[in-house]
Amino acid sequence: MVEGETQATEPMEVDETLVPLAEALLFAAGRVVTTAELATAAQVEPAAMETALTGLEAGLVGRGVALLRLAGGWRLATRPEFVEPVRELLKPPAMRLSPARLETLAIVAYRQPVSRAEVEAVRGVDCSATLRALLELDLVELRGRRQDKPGRPLTYGTSVRFLEEFGLAGIEDLPRLEELES
């Protein structure tokens, strides 16, 4: 070979057993995975995995999912034209809260961390079952114990799911009580 010439490389042949393995790995990962990670998991060279990924990408044309290159890696994703039907399928059912649960949740949200006795003092009724239900719905979570009260009662606060369900970035995004009264 003459100095300065480059040797033409032939495209690597696709190992047909590696294509479904790459697909299975990407499906199971559910996140962006680098070629190196896939090659390590499959116990092959990165170049062989890259070739398999190119084959998988071509094989998915016209299917419901696509192989995307994202953030330095690969990910299986729903094709853009199918996003809305998939979103509709995965949409969680609307959460229905009874007036008692909603009132208890509001007290917890605005006074957290709050003990059961403090919630009951505001509502004027026993709230144990309601708090238990809100815990099961993952709208409320235990925050610890009140050290300054006899018996060190448990305290409650809102959860991440509460923020998600009510479309809040943080608890500070709750409307101020003065705003609600007007």
N, C-alpha and C positions, 0 to 999 in steps of 0.2 A: 504494500500500500504506500502511496506517495504521501510525503508529509503535507499536512493541511487538508487532505481528503478525508471525508467522513464515510464510514461504512454504512450502507443502507441496511437498516434492521428490518427484518420481516416481522409483521405483527404476530404476537404470541398466540398460539392456538388456545381456544377456550376449553378448559377442562369442564366437561358437562356435569360432573359430579360436584364441582365447586360452586356452580351457579346456584343450585337450590340450597346449598349449605350457607352461602352468603345471604340469600333471601331469609332463611330461617334465623340466622344470627341477627340480622337487622330487625326482623319482626319481633323477636324476643327482647331485643335491647330497648326498643321504643324511644330511642334518643339518637342524637348524632353520634356516629361511631367512626373513628379514623380507619383508614386502610390498614395501618399497622396493627391496630387492635383486632380487626377482623382476621388478618393474616396470622397473628399470634393464636387466636382462638381456634382457627382452622389448621394450624400447624403447617403453614405453607409460606412461601416467599411473598413479600408485598407485591411484587410485579405480577405474580400469578393471581393474587386476589384482585388487583386492579383490573386485570383482563376479565376476570369473572364478573366483576361489578359492571364493566362495560357491557358484557353479554346480558346480564340481568336487566340493565337499563334498556337495552334494545328489546328484550323479551317482554317488557312491561308496557310498551307502546300500545295505546288503545285499550288498556285495562283500567280498572278502577283506582289503582294506586300507581305512583310514580316513584322512581328512585331519584332523590335530589342530592346535589352536592351543596352542603351547608356548613359554614363555620369550620372549614378544614376537614370535613368528614362527609359521611353519607347517612341518609335517613330515608326510610319508606314513609310516604305521606299520601294522603288522599288527593286525587287530582282536583284542581281548583273548581272545575265544573260540578263536582259532587259535594262540595263543602257544605252547602246549605242543607241538603237532605240528611247528611251525616250528623250535622249539628242538631237538627230536629230530632233524630233518633236518640242521640245522647243527652238531650236536654232533660235535666232532672225534673221529676214531677213537681208541680207547684206545691209549696209547703203551706199547709193550712194550719193556722194557729188559733186556738180558741181564745176568747176574750181574756180568760184567766191566764193562759200561757203568755199572751202578748203583753198583758199588764205586768206580769212577773218579770218577763224579759226586759221590759222597759226600765223597771226598777233596778235590775241588775246592771243594765247598760249604763245608766246614769249615776249609779252610786257605787260602782265596783271599786275595790273588792268589798263585797257585802255579805253578811251572814244571813242565814235563814231567818233568824229572829228579827233582824233589821227589815227584811223583806216583809215578814208577817206584820211588823209594827206599822208599815205603810199601808199594806193591803187590808189588814184587820181580820184575816182568815189564815188557817193553816196552809202552808205552801209546800210542804214536803213532797207530795205527789207531783205537783207542778214542776218543782225544781228537778226532781228525778226524771220527769219526762223531757225537760229541756236539756238535761245532761245526755239522755239517750239520743236526742235529736242532734247532739253535738253543737248546740247553739250556745251552751253555757259550759264552762269548765271549772274545776276546782282550782283555787288560787293559793291555798295554804290554810293556815290557822291564824285566828286573831289572838295575838299574844297578850293583848291588854284587857281581855274579857275573861271572866270566870269560865272554866271548862274549855278554854281555847277552842271556840267554835270554828267550824270550817267556813271558809269564805269562797264566794263565787264571783266569776267575771265572765265576760263574753269571750267567745272563741274566734278563731280564724274563719270558721264556717259562717258564723254570725255576720262577720264583715262581708264575706262573699255573697251571702243570701240577700243582704240589704244594700249591696253595691257601694260599700264604704272602703276607702283606702286605709283608714284608721279610725279609732274610736273618737278622735277629735273632729271627725267629719259629721258626727251626729248633730242634728239641729239643736241649737241652744234652747233651753227651756223657755226663755223669754220669747223666742221666735214662735214657739208652739202655742203660747198663751195668747198671742195677738191674732 
